[in-house]
Amino acid sequence: MAPSAAKHPTNASSRRPRPRCNRATAVAHLEDIAANGLPAVEDCTPWEELREAHLARLAAQRPAVA
């Protein structure tokens, strides 16, 4: 890597460790699934709807510049 590239802020941020999920919460979810099984498909929200809702929240936080 070139010396100038090492100082670029994008490179520094890409080397930071990614946040980890809370292990206790993840274990609790897995234990719940083991004890009760997966929820019925009818009771679940499709990931496409979750994605669209999240994108709408992001767009509301940062409106497009004309």
N, C-alpha and C positions, 0 to 999 in steps of 0.2 A: 504494500500500500504506500502511496506517495505521502511524504510528510504533510503536505497541505490537506490531503484527504482525511488524515487522522484528526485534524482540528475542526472539521466540518461538524456542525451540531447534529445533523441527521445521523451521522455515523455514531456519535456518542449515544444518542437516544436508542439506536437499534441494539446497542450492547447491554442496555439495562435489562435486568431480569423482568420477565412478564409477571404481573400480579397472579398470585395463586388463589384458588378458591378456598374458602374456609373448610378445612378438612372435616371438622365436626359436623358441619351442615351437610357436606357431601355424604358422609357415612350415615347420617340420620336418614337422608333420602333413600340411600341404597337399602338400609334396614327396613324402611317402610315398604319399599317395593318387594323385598324378600318376604315380609310378613303378610302383605295384603295383595300382592300382584300389581300389575300395571292398571291404571284407570281405564275405563271403557273408552273407546274411540269417540263416542258421542259426547263424552265429558271433557274432551281435550280441545285446545285451540290449535288450528293448523299453523304451522310455522310461517306460512306466507302472510297470514293475518298479523302475527306477532311482528314480522319484519316490517310490514307496511305501517303499522302503528308506531314502531320505533323510528322509521324514516320520517314519518310525519312530525314526531316530537323533535327530531333533529332539525328539520326544515323550519319549524316554528321558532326554535332557538336562534337560528342563523338564516334570516331571510335572504333570498337571492338579490344580487345587485343588478339593477337594470342597466 
